[in-house]
Each structure stands twice: as structure tokens, then as C-alpha cells.
Amino acid sequence: MSRGGSRRGGDRGEFAQVGPDGWAVAGSGSGAPRPPPKVGDLSNFGKISKGQPMTFGPGSVFAGKKGTESKRESISRTSSSSNMFSMLSQNTETADTTAKAAVEPTQRKRLVLQPRSKPVEDAEAAPSNVESDVNSSEDETSPEMSDDDAKKKIAEDSKEFFGVRNLDEAEVYFSALPSQQHHNLVDKLVSTAVESKEADAQLVADFFNRAASKELCSPAAFEEGFTPIAEIIDDIAIDAPKAFQLFAMMIKGADFDEERRSRVASKSIDSDKLLALLSS
């Protein structure tokens, strides 16, 4: 029998290659390692060999499987991308809010212009309006009272006036009555004194003078109160001879002007006699 060739050492064409570390490497020439780089060779300068990225995660029995590693890597990249997108969105919203607050100017309160007040009227007013204004103001401040109550109070005040004969206490007679009842009080006092003694007529004249000076009774109310007596003074003089003199005394106490004196005297039949007494 012939003896086969020795397989020791492999084929003849195969030679052991010595590596850079001094160890012999078996194999064909095509599997030989790359020769060591030459000193000063810069052909591979700047080339970076990117290795597999490092991932962290819990270890498992499937840690060595290739499919698991790729799946874990994709999940890690997706999570990282979503977190990055969320942070960018939050930063963008914050920046927009800050910019909007900075751009919007501070709103000032709108100025509302009110119309100008009505110009002051001329100081000159019609004389006829003055008296009406006084009467209206008296109506606002005067107390409310029925006609029956007013007549009753006037009768009581007249009796008290001639009994007490106190001018200070008598001042409240006008203020306690409504202004539209003042002429009735004047009529009551005049009608009582014109048929009485001269002292009573003088007391009424003094009271009227004080009421006129303190504006407790208006000239119009005085005139309205004297008019009914002036119309019948001639008849009263038949029974009371001094009626004209006493009546003229009380008219003077009211401090009438010339026009009002003439109007009151004109109501009498013997107006000339009454005017003569008022002028003296």
C-alpha cells in the first residue's frame, strides 16, 4: 500500500504568515492581515470609524439577540425625538407669549370728554320772574296744611296775638302756615284791628313791618290780604269812624311801594281819602 501524503502543515502552497505581533497565522495569502501602516502615511488621516452606539437598558436573556438590539435602538431614537420635539414646542410657545406681551402696549384709560356746562345767563333778570321765584321757594319750604286746618290755626293765632301782644312770638305765625295761606292771616288781623282801638292797629302795623323786613310774608300776600277790607272800608267806617285812619296805619306798616298803595286805595269807593291818609 502506498502511503498518503502527510497533511501536516497543510498544502504545500500554503505558508504560515507571521503577524505583526510575532505570531504565525495559518491560511492562504488572501486571508493575510493588512500590513502595518507606514510611518508618516497620512492617507487615512481624518477618517473616523463610527462604531455601534452605546445603549443602556435592563439586561435580559435576549440581550444577545440581534433583533432585540435593533428594536431597542429604534425605541430609544423615537423617545429621544419625541422628547426633543416637546421641548422645542414648549420653548416656542414661551417665546411667543413673551414677545406678544412685550409688543402689546399698555392700554391707557380712554379720556371721556363731557359737554361744556351751559354758560351763565346774564345778570339782568326780568323783575316779574323774581317774585315768582320767591313764591315758588316759599311753597317748597312751607308746611302742608288743609284749608280747614289753616282757618282754625289763623283764628287761634289771631286771638293769641291780641291777647299776648308779643311780636317775637308772633313771628312764627307766618312760618307755621303754608305760603298760600299768608294772605288769610293778614286779612284776619286787619279786619279785627280796623274796628278796634288804635293800639291794636299800631300793634298790627308793627308786626307787619317786622314781617316785611324779615321777608316772613311777601308783598303780594300783603296786598292780597288788604284788598278785601279796602273794598268794604266805606261800610266799616259807618260803624267805626276811625276805620280809614286805622286801615291806612296798617298799610303803611307793610311798607308798600307807591304802586301797591295806589292799587289798594283804588279798591275803596273813597279812594282819594285813603290815598291822602297814605301820603301823610
C-alpha positions as CSV (number, residue, x, y, z in Angstrom):
1,M,0.0,0.0,0.0
2,S,1.1,3.3,-0.8
3,R,1.2,5.9,2.0
4,G,-0.7,9.0,1.6
5,G,0.9,12.3,1.8
6,S,1.3,14.0,5.1
7,R,-1.3,16.6,5.9
8,R,0.9,18.1,8.4
9,G,1.4,21.7,7.7
10,G,-1.4,21.7,5.1
11,D,-0.8,22.1,1.4
12,R,2.5,22.9,0.0
13,G,1.3,26.1,-1.4
14,E,0.2,27.3,1.9
15,F,2.7,29.0,4.1
16,A,2.3,30.3,7.5
17,Q,2.1,34.0,7.7
18,V,3.7,35.9,10.6
19,G,1.6,38.7,12.0
20,P,2.8,42.0,13.4
21,D,2.7,40.6,16.9
22,G,5.1,37.8,16.0
23,W,2.5,35.0,15.9
24,A,2.2,32.8,12.9
25,V,-1.3,32.9,11.2
26,A,-2.4,29.9,9.2
27,G,-4.3,30.4,6.0
28,S,-4.0,31.4,2.3
29,G,-2.4,34.5,1.2
30,S,-5.8,36.1,0.6
31,G,-6.6,36.0,4.3
32,A,-3.4,37.6,5.4
33,P,-3.7,40.6,7.7
34,R,-3.1,44.1,6.5
35,P,0.4,45.2,6.7
36,P,1.1,47.7,9.4
37,P,0.8,51.3,8.3
38,K,4.0,53.0,7.3
39,V,5.5,55.7,9.3
40,G,4.3,59.1,8.0
41,D,1.4,57.7,6.0
42,L,-1.4,60.3,6.2
43,S,-3.7,58.8,3.6
44,N,-6.3,57.8,6.3
45,F,-6.0,61.0,8.3
46,G,-9.4,62.5,9.3
47,K,-11.4,59.3,8.7
48,I,-13.5,58.4,11.7
49,S,-14.6,54.9,12.2
50,K,-18.1,55.1,13.6
51,G,-18.9,52.3,15.9
52,Q,-22.2,51.0,17.1
53,P,-23.9,53.5,19.5
54,M,-24.0,52.6,23.2
55,T,-27.4,51.8,24.6
56,F,-28.5,51.4,28.1
57,G,-31.3,49.3,29.3
58,P,-32.2,46.4,31.5
59,G,-30.4,43.2,30.8
60,S,-32.4,40.1,29.7
61,V,-31.8,36.6,28.4
62,F,-32.4,38.0,24.9
63,A,-29.8,40.7,25.3
64,G,-27.5,39.0,22.8
65,K,-30.1,38.7,20.1
66,K,-29.8,40.9,17.1
67,G,-33.5,41.6,16.6
68,T,-33.9,42.8,20.2
69,E,-31.0,45.2,19.9
70,S,-32.3,46.8,16.7
71,K,-35.8,47.1,18.3
72,R,-34.4,48.7,21.5
73,E,-32.4,51.1,19.4
74,S,-35.4,52.2,17.3
75,I,-37.5,52.8,20.5
76,S,-34.7,54.8,22.1
77,R,-34.4,57.0,19.0
78,T,-38.2,57.5,18.8
79,S,-38.4,58.5,22.5
80,S,-35.5,60.9,22.2
81,S,-37.0,62.5,19.1
82,S,-40.4,63.0,20.8
83,N,-38.8,64.5,23.9
84,M,-36.8,66.8,21.8
85,F,-39.9,67.9,19.8
86,S,-41.8,68.5,23.1
87,M,-39.1,70.7,24.5
88,L,-38.9,72.7,21.2
89,S,-42.7,73.2,21.2
90,Q,-42.7,74.5,24.8
91,N,-39.8,76.8,24.1
92,T,-41.6,78.2,21.1
93,E,-44.9,78.8,23.0
94,T,-43.0,80.6,25.8
95,A,-41.1,82.8,23.3
96,D,-44.4,83.7,21.5
97,T,-46.1,84.6,24.8
98,T,-43.2,86.8,25.9
99,A,-42.9,88.5,22.6
100,K,-46.7,89.2,22.5
101,A,-46.6,90.7,26.0
102,A,-43.7,92.9,25.0
103,V,-45.3,94.1,21.8
104,E,-48.7,94.9,23.2
105,P,-48.5,98.5,24.6
106,T,-50.0,99.4,27.9
107,Q,-53.7,100.3,27.4
108,R,-54.4,103.8,28.8
109,K,-57.8,104.7,30.1
110,R,-59.8,106.4,27.4
111,L,-60.4,110.0,28.1
112,V,-64.1,110.9,28.0
113,L,-64.9,114.5,27.2
114,Q,-68.0,115.8,28.9
115,P,-70.0,118.5,27.2
116,R,-69.4,122.0,28.4
117,S,-71.7,123.4,31.0
118,K,-74.3,125.8,30.0
119,P,-73.0,129.4,30.0
120,V,-74.1,131.6,32.8
121,E,-77.0,133.7,32.0
122,D,-76.8,137.5,32.0
123,A,-77.0,139.0,35.5
124,E,-80.0,141.1,34.4
125,A,-83.2,139.2,35.0
126,A,-86.8,140.2,34.4
127,P,-88.4,141.8,37.5
128,S,-91.5,139.7,37.0
129,N,-89.6,136.5,37.4
130,V,-88.1,137.5,40.8
131,E,-91.4,137.5,42.6
132,S,-92.4,134.1,41.1
133,D,-89.1,132.6,42.2
134,V,-89.6,133.8,45.7
135,N,-93.1,132.4,45.8
136,S,-92.0,129.0,44.4
137,S,-89.2,128.8,47.0
138,E,-91.7,129.6,49.8
139,D,-94.0,126.9,48.5
140,E,-91.3,124.3,48.7
141,T,-90.3,125.2,52.3
142,S,-93.8,125.9,53.7
143,P,-95.6,123.1,55.6
144,E,-98.6,121.3,54.1
145,M,-102.0,122.1,55.6
146,S,-105.6,121.8,54.6
147,D,-107.8,124.9,54.3
148,D,-109.9,123.9,57.3
149,D,-106.8,123.4,59.5
150,A,-105.3,126.7,58.2
151,K,-108.5,128.6,59.1
152,K,-108.6,127.1,62.5
153,K,-104.9,127.9,63.2
154,I,-105.3,131.5,61.9
155,A,-108.2,132.1,64.3
156,E,-106.2,130.7,67.3
157,D,-103.1,132.8,66.3
158,S,-105.2,136.0,66.0
159,K,-106.7,135.5,69.4
160,E,-103.3,134.8,70.9
161,F,-101.7,137.8,69.1
162,F,-104.1,140.4,70.6
163,G,-104.0,138.7,74.0
164,V,-100.3,138.2,74.4
165,R,-99.2,141.1,72.2
166,N,-95.6,139.7,71.8
167,L,-94.1,140.4,68.4
168,D,-91.2,137.9,68.9
169,E,-93.7,135.0,69.4
170,A,-95.8,136.3,66.6
171,E,-93.1,135.7,64.0
172,V,-93.8,132.0,63.9
173,Y,-97.4,132.7,62.7
174,F,-96.3,133.1,59.1
175,S,-93.7,130.4,59.1
176,A,-96.1,127.8,60.6
177,L,-98.6,128.4,57.7
178,P,-98.3,127.5,54.1
179,S,-97.4,130.5,51.9
180,Q,-100.7,130.3,50.1
181,Q,-102.4,130.9,53.5
182,H,-100.4,134.1,54.4
183,H,-102.9,136.5,52.9
184,N,-105.7,134.9,55.1
185,L,-103.7,135.7,58.2
186,V,-103.2,139.3,57.0
187,D,-106.9,139.6,56.4
188,K,-107.8,138.2,59.8
189,L,-105.6,140.6,61.7
190,V,-106.6,143.7,59.7
191,S,-110.3,143.0,59.9
192,T,-110.0,142.7,63.7
193,A,-107.9,145.8,64.3
194,V,-109.7,148.1,61.9
195,E,-112.8,148.0,64.1
196,S,-110.8,148.1,67.3
197,K,-108.7,150.6,69.2
198,E,-105.7,152.5,67.8
199,A,-103.3,150.5,70.0
200,D,-104.4,147.3,68.2
201,A,-103.9,148.8,64.8
202,Q,-100.5,150.0,65.8
203,L,-99.6,146.5,67.1
204,V,-100.6,145.0,63.7
205,A,-98.7,147.7,61.9
206,D,-95.5,146.9,63.9
207,F,-96.0,143.2,63.3
208,F,-96.4,143.7,59.5
209,N,-93.3,145.9,59.4
210,R,-91.2,143.2,61.1
211,A,-92.6,140.5,58.8
212,A,-91.8,142.6,55.7
213,S,-88.3,143.4,56.8
214,K,-87.6,139.7,57.6
215,E,-89.4,138.6,54.5
216,L,-91.7,136.4,56.5
217,C,-94.5,137.4,54.2
218,S,-94.3,138.6,50.5
219,P,-95.6,142.0,49.3
220,A,-98.0,140.1,47.1
221,A,-99.5,138.3,50.1
222,F,-99.8,141.5,52.0
223,E,-101.6,143.2,49.1
224,E,-104.0,140.2,48.7
225,G,-104.8,140.4,52.4
226,F,-105.6,144.1,52.4
227,T,-107.8,144.1,49.2
228,P,-111.0,142.6,50.8
229,I,-111.0,145.2,53.6
230,A,-110.3,148.1,51.1
231,E,-113.4,147.1,49.2
232,I,-115.7,147.5,52.2
233,I,-113.8,150.1,54.2
234,D,-116.5,152.7,53.5
235,D,-119.2,150.5,55.0
236,I,-117.0,149.7,58.0
237,A,-116.4,153.5,58.6
238,I,-120.1,153.9,59.2
239,D,-119.9,152.0,62.4
240,A,-116.2,152.7,63.1
241,P,-115.4,156.4,62.4
242,K,-111.7,155.9,62.6
243,A,-111.6,152.9,60.2
244,F,-109.9,154.9,57.4
245,Q,-107.1,156.1,59.7
246,L,-106.5,152.7,61.3
247,F,-106.6,151.0,57.9
248,A,-104.0,153.5,56.5
249,M,-101.8,152.9,59.5
250,M,-101.6,149.2,58.9
251,I,-101.0,149.6,55.2
252,K,-98.0,151.9,56.0
253,G,-96.7,149.1,58.3
254,A,-96.4,146.7,55.4
255,D,-94.0,149.1,53.7
256,F,-95.7,149.1,50.3
257,D,-94.3,151.0,47.3
258,E,-96.3,153.7,45.7
259,E,-97.7,151.4,43.0
260,R,-99.1,148.9,45.5
261,R,-100.5,151.7,47.7
262,S,-102.4,153.1,44.8
263,R,-103.8,149.7,43.8
264,V,-105.1,149.0,47.3
265,A,-106.6,152.5,47.6
266,S,-108.3,152.2,44.3
267,K,-110.5,149.4,45.7
268,S,-112.2,151.8,48.0
269,I,-115.1,154.0,47.0
270,D,-113.5,157.0,48.6
271,S,-110.0,156.2,47.2
272,D,-108.9,159.9,47.3
273,K,-109.4,160.0,51.1
274,L,-107.5,156.8,51.6
275,L,-104.6,158.0,49.3
276,A,-104.4,161.2,51.2
277,L,-104.0,159.3,54.5
278,L,-101.4,157.0,53.0
279,S,-99.4,160.0,51.7
280,S,-99.4,161.9,55.0
